[in-house]
Amino acid sequence: MLKTILSVSGKPGLYKLISQGKNMLILETLDATKKRIPVYGHDKVISLGDIAMYTDAEEVALAEVLESVKTKENAQVTTIDYKKASATELHSFMAEVLPTYDRDRVHTSDIKKLIQWYNILVSNGVTEFVAAEEEATEE
């Protein structure tokens, strides 16, 4: 599911991949407006499925971190306000979600972005972060 959810550098929010053209992508915002925008080759676009967070041992896929946030918050929008929370509060939140996260390489801004993305996804009905096929292959 997260493979088709994209982040565009310099543009707020998250986008869903709608179509691919010759030299561009057509994306739709994940908010209530459902506005469609073209994104060209010079724009930096990354799929949420390709993002991982640093831990003390190895990197953990963003999908697994989002699942952990979902478990902590009971699949609801987070109780912490990432805009008003102090760095200490954000890091303690992250320690609850991913106890082994690398405190040197995961910055406060990364934690804010994680919370922001999680809230956007949950608010728009996206709550299945780990694909069913991935869970079946792990067993």
Buried (B, 14 or more C-beta within 10 A) or exposed (E): BBEEBBBBEEBEBBBBBEEEEEEBBBBBBBBEEEEEBEBEEEBEBEBBBEBBBBBEEEEBBBBBBBBBBBEBBEEEEBEBEBEEBEEEBBBEBBEEBBEEBEEEEBEBEBBBBBBBBBBBBBEBEBBBBBBEEEEEEEE
